[in-house]
Amino acid sequence: MSYPATESSTSGPFVCLSDLHLGADISVLSYHSKEDFTFRCERQSQCLKMFVQSLRNYIPRVFDGKTPVLVLNGDCLDFDFASPAQLIHAFQCFMRAAFDPNEEPLFASEVIYIPGNHDHRLWEQMKDQLMVRNIKQSNAIPERVQYQSTRLFDEEGIASFLLNEMIRMADLPNVSISLRYPNWGLKRGDKRIVFHHGHYCEGIYRVMSRLTEILLDEEVIDVEELEAQNGGWVDFLWSSLGASEDQKNIMVWMYAMSLDPAASHHNYKRIARIISDYLDREYSVSATSKVAAGMSLEKLIVTLLNITFGKVFDAERAHFKEVLSDGAIEGVSWYLSGPIHRQLCTEEGLELSASIDGDCRFVFGHTHKPFQAFLPVEGYSNNIGLYNSGGWSLDDVELTAVQGAAAIFIDEDFNIASLRLFNAPVNPRQDIDKYDVRIEGMNTLEDEKNPLLYQMRSALDNPECDALFREFNRLAKQKAFEIVKYKQKGFFDPSLSPGIKKEKSYDI
């Protein structure tokens, strides 16, 4: 299968989105009927239509008519909380809106896709293709063939068979999608921009490497080895369960349950009782048997569930008070000073102990909490600028002020600014009609030297742009509130302790 020739993907400008979670009913961009809030993945929501219409009016004013490259930075498809049919319909709806052949092009014909944890399956499908390509390029089968990751400064990428066939079926023959993973970088002079979804900044996604480090007493910081050790783990738990409707429902239930501590403990005890009864029945092992330090078997099982499933669901986005918790700052610093630093040094021909000079920026998502900040990181001469694009799904039962979504804009000179698109309406009566769309920089003196900030703010001041974004902002916040209220009604009932509605629980 051949795909159309594409324009250069490294010249810019760029618009970066992440965490759309297309196919999942908890995405702000999903369609829900007004009558009963039924999720319909095959229809474009009014929110999605207004989002694209707003960008179609805004982007040409920012980039003076130049067509930017769309960078999808992970979790844009949700293979965990959506069935294959839902994924296909939802992705085609998004692509038809963003690449409407009846409109002037909004984005360049090549889309760059960097999978995350919820769409890691896309990368699993492409690993063998990468291996074959690298063998052909070297005209030999080397002892160690790199096929777990693409190069950091990779202009070619790997054409995604699945996504390209989906957009062919959506009657978009001039659009193509290529993958990079887990990192993709841009470099011009002393400026570097690195994209990564953000999952490897969290310890739970590299737990297999942690096991290796404990057993072998050596830290895993090579990107290729990091993916080799953890890719299967990421794919299993976050990017494959949607294939089974029953399994998907159980995972949705367990995730929702985990957000209520009382409900979690109650249901872990219930699961422990089921396991204990099985062991007693099959192997005559009593649940009250003391197995360690006076702890009963049943209590030990509850403890293990808390430190395994409890930790799996205790993601960074569950920390509601700040955009980055102390643990997340440590994780981002580790990833930048370890895997990213090593990749930069290797591809730029530097000693692994070298300090990276110049201006470095890190664009990521994953946490669903957009922000910008500078961070001092070991191995770099200057502080690294962090840009988080937030997220479009509401997977919590309470809304918090740090949740929201943004689009990261990058011009041809690699200036960066954030278009904050909406914040979660914590207080619906006050916040749904509150206008949150704004342009954000680093809030430092650097902003005075960033022409992209001025260009974006000037474009937003246009009355037509302003009106479209106001309507989109209102629709997005209204949808966010409706999703959360629907989830609360479906999973949680304050009148029932510990919170899980009986008819919505699943026997495990």
Sequence and secondary structure as in RCSB ss.txt:
>XXXX:A:sequence
MSYPATESSTSGPFVCLSDLHLGADISVLSYHSKEDFTFRCERQSQCLKMFVQSLRNYIPRVFDGKTPVLVLNGD
CLDFDFASPAQLIHAFQCFMRAAFDPNEEPLFASEVIYIPGNHDHRLWEQMKDQLMVRNIKQSNAIPERVQYQST
RLFDEEGIASFLLNEMIRMADLPNVSISLRYPNWGLKRGDKRIVFHHGHYCEGIYRVMSRLTEILLDEEVIDVEE
LEAQNGGWVDFLWSSLGASEDQKNIMVWMYAMSLDPAASHHNYKRIARIISDYLDREYSVSATSKVAAGMSLEKL
IVTLLNITFGKVFDAERAHFKEVLSDGAIEGVSWYLSGPIHRQLCTEEGLELSASIDGDCRFVFGHTHKPFQAFL
PVEGYSNNIGLYNSGGWSLDDVELTAVQGAAAIFIDEDFNIASLRLFNAPVNPRQDIDKYDVRIEGMNTLEDEKN
PLLYQMRSALDNPECDALFREFNRLAKQKAFEIVKYKQKGFFDPSLSPGIKKEKSYDI
>XXXX:A:secstr
        SSS  EEEE    BT TTBTTSEE TTT  EETTS  HHHHHHHHHHHHHHHHHTTT   EEEE S 
SB SSSS HHHHHHHHHHHHHHHT TTS  SS SEEEE   STTHHHHHHHHHHHHHHHHHHHTS  SS   SS 
 TT SS EE HHHHHHHHHTT TT EEEE  SEEEEEETTEEEEEE SGGGSGGGGHHHHHHHHHH      HHH
HHHHHHHHHHHHHSSGGGSHHHHHHHHHHHHHHTSHHHHHHHHHHHHHHHHHHHHHHH   TT EEETTEEHHHH
HHHHHHHHHHHHH  GGG  SSSS HHHHHHHHHHIIIIIHHHHHHHTT  TT  B SEEEEEE SSS  EEEEE
  TTBSS EEEEE B SB  SSS  TT EEEEEEE TT  EEEEEEEE  SSHHHHTTS   EEE  SSGGGGG 
HHHHHHHHHHTSHHHHHHHHHHHHHHHHHHHHHHHHHHHHHB TTSSSSB GGG    
